[in-house]
Amino acid sequence: MPAQSDTNPFAANPWACLAVSATGTFMATLDGGIVNVALPVIAHDFSVNIPLVQWVISAYLLTISCLLPVFGHLGDMTGRKSKYRLGFALFALASAMCGLAGSIWLLILARAVQAVGAAMLMANGPAIVVMSFPGPQRGRALGMVGMVVSLGSLAGPAAGGALLGLLGWPWLFYINVPIGLFGVYLAERLLPDDSRESRADFDYLGTGIYSVGIISLLLAVSHGGEWGWDSWPTLCFACSAAILLPVFLLRQTKLAHPVIDLALFRIRSLAVGNLTSMLSFMGLFANTIMLPFFLVRVAGLSPGRTGLLMAVLPLVMAVAAPLSGYFSEKISPALLTGLGLLITSAALYSQSNLAATSGQLRVALGQGALGLGLGTFIAPNNNAVLGSAPRSKAGVAGSLMALVRNLGMVCGIALATAMFEGYRSGALAAGAVEQAAFLRGFRAALCAGAVLTGLGGLLAFVRGPRPDNH
């Protein structure tokens, strides 16, 4: 098939392409919101603790982190439609596998398979939007994607709480099956055929080195507190990451067609945008992983009420993201992104002071402030990152953006879990009762998230000039 390097078939029908990308985004965020609410119930049903059940999320994010650069690079090389269509199909199949899982280990395995499909969607979805909107409307389009993220996140906790009470947690995964099949149909009908042959060799060896290195790093970070920071498993994984990741990066500098194009990080707006995105999601997931346990175990709320309170964040974000995306076409992204993360930091610190007697309105207001901060940050940050990259590197830039986001989620979960377990264990050893010890760990985890997002807010103010939307 002839190459299409000089043409952009996505720009011919941009809103249809946006609809397909938005469907994949909605499905992925719907799944995340549903699973987070279900963690306490899954932990109870399988009789496992928080450090183990969090791997239902971490295995998903870890697998995505390994594969995002691969599918982003392959999309740039050979086309995006086929990867997006296959991603929908695999996600739907793996969702059914999750619902049928009979043990925590089978569920974690099925989540890893599900993540392969999600990586195909996440790596190519941003590139499809960028290619569809090469002009000044990109900020508005990305703001709409942010709204879809919010709606998916909003539907997740609400639907999750209802389905948990009516049908049980397996149905939280079954709901993805019809959405995934609908996505396959949309991708086939609406996305243009951009398949092409590539003469570039794919770096399989480098991909393997990167995957083992990143898995080793995240295992050390995730379980260092549980195993002991000076234990042999932690040290082995840490040393493996310390050796393999620099080897991978050095290898990338010597290849004509690297899996991760490190030259992109010379673009200040792209580098700062990715770093602040990672810090924002580290802070967000301290709240995401810990708040459901607080609401169920300390506040004594039902799964349904927990889901409704968790839905306040994406509800506010659904309003803030499109507005912020619109203003990102007119206002410096440094102002919007910095302000958004500082609001997020203040909201996380406020949530860290929750107590059993705080009341549901107090929780809802804190979640609303988080939604306002994140909604203000995400759309202009994505526009700045994607708009600063060359169009020929849209897939790589999009996959890098998704990669650092997922690394932020995994590291945020790991940090929050480590802080929670460390402070909770210390409080129990000092003679505190279980609820007081839980609150000590909860507060430490959310304060850590507040510090990270605060640093991200300060860093956002030094990003480069507005992208030129080339």
Secondary structure, DSSP 8 states (H G I E B T S, - for coil): ----TT--GGGGSHHHHHHHHHHHHHHHHHHHHHHHHHHHHHHHHTT--HHHHTHHHHHHHHHHHHHHHHHHHHHHHH-SHHHHHHHHHHHHHHHHHHHH--SHHHHHHHHHHHHHHHHHHHHHHHHHHHHH--STTHHHHHHHHHHHHHHHHHHHHHHHHHHHHHT-THHHHHTHHHHHHHHHHHHHHHS--------S---HHHHHHHHHHHHHHHHHHHHHHHH-TTSHHHHHHHHHHHHHHHHHHHHHTT-SS-SS-GGGGGSHHHHHHHHHHHHHHHHHHHHHHHHHHIIIIIS---HHHHHHHHTHHHHHHHHHHHHHHHHTTTS-HHHHHHHHHHHHHHHHHHHHT--TTS-HHHHHHHHHHHHHHHHHHHHHHHHHHHHHS-GGGHHHHHHHHHHHHHHHHHHHHHHHHHHHHHHHHHHHHTT--HHHHHHHHHHHHHHHHHHHHHHHHHHHTT--S-----
